[in-house]
Amino acid sequence: MAIQYLEGADFSGKKVIARFDFNVPLDKNDKSKITDTSRIDLALPTIKKILEAGATKLILMSHLGRPKGKKNPDFSLEPVANYLADQLSDDVILTDSAINCGVKELLNLKETKIVLLENLRFHPEEENNDEGFAKKLADYGDVYVNDAFGAAHRKHASTYEINKFFARNAYAGLLMQNEIENLNKITQSPKKPFVAIVGGAKVSDKIKTLEKLIVTVDKLIIGGAMAYPFLKARGHEVGQSLCSDEDVKLAQSILKADKGGKVHLPVDHIVSEKFGGNPQGCSEINIPSDRMALDIGPKTIEKYRELLKDAQTVLWNGPMGAFELNDYNKGTFAICEAVAQLDAFTLVGGGDSVSAVNQSGYAEKFSHVSTGGGASLEYIEKGELPGVQALKFGVS
């Protein structure tokens, strides 16, 4: 069974319940202020499409933060409701709870069109994928739409179990469709040469993805703190750089599986005596015992540019260094520029990578900037996600 998309859908006279990812960052000092509205902005086309398709009621649902199954005003979706109302030029009614008798009464009011359910994670049943909770949510709508790609790797009640109650009446939203179609260009016969760039802090966080990529890519470029366990596994000195024994063992397993010399590591570094300290060049592959590496060096930048120049498909997940610090962002931004200039399909995923690409000013030059960090990695690793699978087949 194939996924149903919104194109051509007729929701005339229907109540639509839709799952979005409104997990936006809030100001630490003023929880009523959203510091980055990107996730809501990306949901607006689907919201407008549903309304244009004739829906009489639209019930929006999402989580925000980690309230651990308890009501907590710091994680209320009220700022989201206010922002949505402003963007849609329409009233958006926020409920007191995701599940109570007042919601159905609200939906029976003629003047009510758009309702936002309060934070789903105020209820432990959401993360427990509870069938009863999913049924209560499902009872609000005739049709279900899932546009929360960033949460599609979770088997939660609102993304997974709820599909049981919408046989042939479940749809993927526009954002979900866009993510799936673009990620399939990575997972299904990518154009060669296929180059993956992987950075970030821990090998253990991405070991399954690395195991998959070492088989499918032509070149695997490693940077950031991810590189130091690999360098140590090859017998090089890494000084005080971030490098756990567990990650070294995992790096050894990847290098052992690398039969074609696909793995490429830094050959020089930008180092410091402490994190965020004064930057110093290290022109050799070995890092002094009293220094930690915090970025790739100029020779490595040129090496990676050369490795990328003939790529037809590029996947990037993870920065090349501590790019959030001005002294250590040159490597990451140089790779941003190199990938942006390619005549290739280029996809970037993962929170830090996306943030770096946005800061670099090259985001629009990438073929696709994925909204789901963990979700996009899991899709690349497995070719599927629970929330996507449930849209296709329902749940048993």
Secondary structure, 3 states (H helix, E strand, C coil): CCCCECCCCCCCCCEEEEECCCCCCECCCCCCCECCCHHHHHHHHHHHHHHHCCCCEEEEECCCCCCCCCCCHHHCCHHHHHHHHHHHCCCEEECCCCCCHHHHHHHCCCCCCEEECCCHHHCHHHHCCCHHHHHHHHCCCCEEEECCHHHCCCCCCCCCHHHHHCCCCEEECHHHHHHHHHHHHHHCCCCCCEEEEECCCCHHHHHHHHHHHHHHCCEEEECHHHHHHHHHHCCCCECCCCCCHHHHHHHHHHHHHCCCCCEECCCCEEEECCCCCCCEEECCCCECCCCEEEEECHHHHHHHHHHHCCCCEEEEECCCCCCCCHHHCHHHHHHHHHHHCCCCEEEECCHHHHHHHHHHCCHHHCCEECCCHHHHHHHHHHCCCHHHHHHHHCCC
